[in-house]
Amino acid sequence: MPHSRRSLDLDTLARTAQEAFASTEPDLYGLEVEWPTNRFGDEWARPTPADMAELQLLEMPGQSRVTFEPGGQVELSTMPFPTMTEAVKALRADAAQIDLALHGYGYDTIVASVDGRRAPRRVLTKARYEAMERFFEANGPSGTWMMTNTTSTQVNISHAADDPYRRWRLMHHLGPVLVAAFANSPGIDQAGRHWRSLRQAIWWGIDRGRTKPVPEHVDPASAWLDYALAADVFFINEEDSNGSRGIGLPPGTSFANWLRSGHEVGWPTIDDFRYHLSTLFPPIRPRGWIEIRFLDALPPWICEVAAMTIATLSAAPGIDEACERLPDTRGLWMDASRNGLQSRVLRETAVPLFELVERNLEQVSSDPNQAAALAEFVSRYVRLGRCPGDDISTLVDLRQFAGRPLVPALG
């Protein structure tokens, strides 16, 4: 909650930004997955707030947390585990449990990174979401689509104890290759452009100040601080409200401006800054661990392959040095979203990268089923320059939806 006078300085903000790169020992791993949800027999009917409130109280066998996104997408977030194999096992059990629970309430889910069956509609009325939607609407409809009609796979990994920046740099180095390899939302935007990952294209069309990658060529903590200061504030949260009460702001007030000039409701506190950090959505976000946010929603077996791939790249000894000898793909985020592994550079990087993963998987998993799934993925997709979305016969075509283009900033 804002203060009546200025009390926050840049040194305090810098320490808070540095906290986002705190390491843990031993390592910890987690997963977050989402699915679009609708009533049986009625794909337009989203979950009601009352049903979502009850479902969020369910206890999962693997202790995952059940939440819902603004459009009624159900989300499972695992507990942190000492191995990715344990996180995968918990997710598998809890996904089956939440599916049964949803069926009991009359709901069904699908694997779809972009829900192209219906126009976007927000069903959660939390003040934070209302403010977010109004803020994004100033730049076009991409924000509402992201909030209500997209789903993803998120992988969470702690920072390495020996070097808290190592995995951060590695994931930026390899992020576009992984976007391309696991792209699973083929579609056409309103300008007629084809995408292998239409979900990621929608993200690129949102306020770039909070969705573009954090600059990686400078000190990570300083880069994260600069990124946060430059980003606009869209919601001033009331103390202890967790986003249920507060004041929404239109575009144009960066956190740096608020810090420097204040606002009619007061000056920002350190809690306001921490809340602001939670409203920033770069493809790789530091939160005391690394949130890898750039993967499409995936079929269960491919989701597990993606999780084990990232775990192997993050944890296997020496693999980061080997990856550094591969082409640098940090500037190819857009190419990855548009073309997947049809991009020559990304395909030529993906093949040796996944060979490294196959050779090092045993460092993080002794499960022969996981090794077989990885080999199947490499054979079916990577070596052929294909991605999971190539198996989807019907493209999402956003030209059927009237209104401003979803990705107006892209050429």
N, C-alpha and C positions, 0 to 999 in steps of 0.2 A: 504494500500500500504506500503511495507517495508520501513524502515528508513535507512539512510546511516550509522548509528552507533547504538549501543545498548542503548535502552531507556526504556525498559520494565523490571519490576521486579516482583518477585513472589507475593509480597503483593498486587500489582495492579491486578494480575491475580486472586488471592484469592477473592478479593472484587467482581470481575466480576462473578466468579463462585457462590458467595453468592447471587448475583442479580438474578440468575436463580431460587431461592427459595423465591423471594419476594411474599408476600401474597396480596390479594385484599379483600376488604369488601364493598359491599356484594359479595358473590360468583359469578363466571361467568362460563358458560358452552358453549362448541362448539363441532361441529362434522365435520369430513372430510371423504368423501367417494370417491371411484374411480371405474371406469368401463373400461374394454378393449373395444376398438372402432375399427370398420372396415366398409368398404363400403358395402352397400346393395348388396347381391349376390356375394361378393368376400371377404371371411374372411381373405385373405392374405393382402388386401389393407388397409393400415393404413391412418389416416388423414394426409393431406398435411400441411406443415408449414404455408402456406397462410391461409388455412381454420381455423387452430388452432388460428392464430393471430386474425382473425375476431371474432371467437366464444368467445375468452377471453374478448372481449369488451362488450359483452351482459350484460344488467342489469337484475338481477334476482328479482322476486317479494319479496323474503325474504332477499335480499341483499347479498346472498352468492357470493363468489369469484369463477370464473371459471378459471382453469388452466389446463395444460396438462403435463403429465409425459413424460419421454424421448421416450417411445415407442408409444406415442399417446394416452395413457390412459387418459380419461377425469376425472378431479377431481373437486368436489364441496367442498368448505370450508365455513362453516357458519360464520356469525358474532358471537362474544361472547354475550350470553344472560344471564339474571339473573336466569333463570330456564332451566333445560334440556328439559322440555316440550315445551318451546318456540323454542329451538334449533331444536328439532325434527319437529315441525310444519313448520319452515322455510325450513328445508332440504326437507321435503315432497313436498312443493310447488315448490322449485327450481329444484328438481330432475325431476319433471314433465315438467317444462319449458325447461331445457337443453335437455331433451329427444326430445321434439318437435323441438327445434332448430337444433339438430343434424340430425334429420330426414329431415329437410328442406335442409340440406347440403348434403344429400345422405348417412348418416352414421347411423349405428346401434350399440347398446351396449348389452352386456350380463353381468350377474352376474357370475363371475369366478375369484377366487383368484389367480389361475394359468392358464394362457391362453396356453393350450396345443395344440391348433389347428395349430400353426405356429411356426417356429423357431424365436428366438428373433431378433429384428432389431430396432436399434435406429433411430428415425426420426427427433429428435431435435438436432441441431448442435451447441448449446451453448458451449462455451469453457469449462465451468465447467463440462458438461456432457461428452465431449470428454476426458477430463483428468480423470474423474471418471471411465469411461469404460476402459481406458488403465491401470489405476492403479489396478482395480479389476481383469483384465485379467491375471495379473501375478500370481494370486492365483487360476485361473480356471474360468469357465463360469458363476458361480453363480451370480456374480455382474451384468453381462449383462442381465441375466434372471430377476433378481430383478428389474432392471431399466426399462425393456421394456415389460415384460410378467407377472407381478404380480400386484395385487390390494389388498387393505385392507380397513378396517374400523378404523378410528382414533377418539378417544374420548379425548377432551381437558377439563380439569377442573382446576380452580385456586387453589392455595395453601390456606389452611384454615387460617383465620386470627388469631385464637387462638393458632395454632401450625403449622407453615409452613412446617414441616417435616412429619406431621401425615399421610396425604394421600399418600405421597411418600412411606413411610414404609408399609402402608396398601396395596397398589397396588403391591409392591414387594412380600408381604406375600401371596397374593391371585392370582397374575398374572398367574401362571401355571394352576390353576383351571379354570380360565376364558378362557385361550387358549384352554383347553380341551373341555369345555362346548360349545364353539362357533366355534370349528374347522369345516371348510367348504371347504377344498381343499384336498380330498382324492386322493392319487396318489402313484406312484412307481418311485423311483429315478433310476438313471442309474446303481446303484449297485444292483437293485432288491429289495430294502427295501421299505416296505409299510409305509405310513404316513397318519395320520388323517389330519394333516395340512402340506401339501407339501410346501405351501408358506413359512411357518415358517422354514421348513427344508432348503429351498433355502437361507433364511436369515442367518441361522447358518453356511452355507458354505462360506459366504463372510468374508472378513477381520475381524477376531474376535476382534481385538483391537478397532473396532468402532461399533460392533453389539452385543457383549455379554452384559449381564446386568451389570449395575454399581454396584460395591460392596455396600451392604446395611447395613452391620454390623458396619460401622464406621460413623463418622459425614458426612451427605450427601453432604454438600458443599465441604468438603475436598476430599471426594471420587470422586466427579464430576471433581474437579480440577486435581486430580491424573490421572483419566481416560483420560482427554483431553490432558494432558502433554505426556502421554505414547502413544497416538494414532498418527499414521503417518499423515503427511500433504500430500495431493494429489494435492492441487491447491492453488496457491498464486494469489489472486484476485487483479485486478487493481482497483484503487480507483474509487468509484461511478459507476462501470461497472455491478454490480449485477450478476457477474459470466459470463458475455458475453466476457470478455477479461481477460487474465491472463496467468500464467505459470503452467503447469502440472508437477508434480514430481512423480518419480517411488517410489515403496515401499522402506522404509529404513530410512526416515527422520522423526523422531517423532517431535512433537512441542517442547518438552524439548531439543532435539538436536538443533533445529533451534534457540531456545532462547539462548542456551549456546554457539553455535559456529557460528551462522549466516549462510548466504547463499550468493552466488554470486550476487543475486539481492538485498541483504540488510538484515536488522534485523527486526523481527516481531514487529508490533505495536499492540495496544489494539484492533484496528479494525481487524487486521489479526487474532487475537485470537478469537474474536467474530465470524468471518467468519468461522474459523476452527470448532467452536462449532456447526455450522449449518451443518457440514459434518459428524457429529457423529450420529449414528442411533441405540442406545440401545432400547430395547423393551419399556422402560419407560424413557422419556427424560425430564429434567427440562428446561424450557425456560421463567421463570417468571410465569409459570403455568405448569401443568403436561400434557405431551403428552403421551397418552396410545396408543402404536403403534403395539401391538401384536395381534390384532384381524383380522381374515380373512375378505374379502369382504362377505357380507351377503345379503340374500333377505330382502326387505324393512321392513317387519314386525319383522324379527329377529334382524335386525340392531337397530330398536327402542327398542326392549327388551334389547339388550346389553347396549344401551345408558342409559336406565332407571335403569338397574341393577347397573352399575358403579356409576351413580348419587346417588342411594340409599345408596350404600356402602360408598360413600364419604361424604354424607351430613347428613344422619339420626343420631340423637343423640344417642351416646352409642353403635352404631353398631360395631365400630372398636374394642371396648373392648370385645364384644361377639366374633368377628372374631378371636381375639388373642387366644381364647380357642380352636379353630379348629387346626387340624394338620398344621404344618409349611410346605408349599409346595415350598419354595424358590429354593430348589435344583432340582425341578422336571420339569424344562422347556423342556428338551429333551423328557422326558417321556410323557408329555402333547402333544407335537407335534407328537410323534410317535403313541401313543395309545389312545389319547382322554380320555373319561370317562371309557374306558375299563381298565384303570389303577385302581387298587383297592383303593389305597390311594386317588387318585384324585376324584373318584366317592364317596367315603365315606366322603370326604370333601365337595363335590359339593352339596349333598342332603341337609345337614343342612344349608349350606351357602345360598342356594336359598330359603329355608324356612324362613331364616332371612330377605331376601330381600322381600319376599311376605308379611311378617308381617309389614315391615317398609316402603313399597312403598308409602303409604298415606302421609308420611312425605315430599315427593318431588313431588307427583302427585295426583290430585283428579280426573283424567280422568278414568272412568270405563273401557274404551276400552284398556287402557294401562295395567290395572290390569288383564283384561281378556287375553290379549296377553301373559303376563308374566305367568299366570296360565297354558295356553296352552303349552308354551315352557317347563315349568317344567314337565308337565304331559307327553308330547310327547318325550322329550329328557332326561332331567336330571334324573328323577326317573327310567328310563329304561337303564341308562348308555349309551345313544346314543348322537350323536351330529348332527348338521344340514347336514354335509357332508355324513352321512349315508343314506340320501335320494337321493344321486347322484348315478345313476346306472353305469355311465361310468367313470372309473378312468383315470386321466391323467397319461400317461406312458411315462416317459422321456427316456426310453431305445430306443425309435425310433429316438432320436436325437444323431448323432455321436459327438464324442469329449470327452474331459476329464470329469470325474464325476462331477456332480454339487455340491456335498457335500463331498469332498475328506477327510475332517478332521474328519468325524464321523465314529465311529465303529459300 
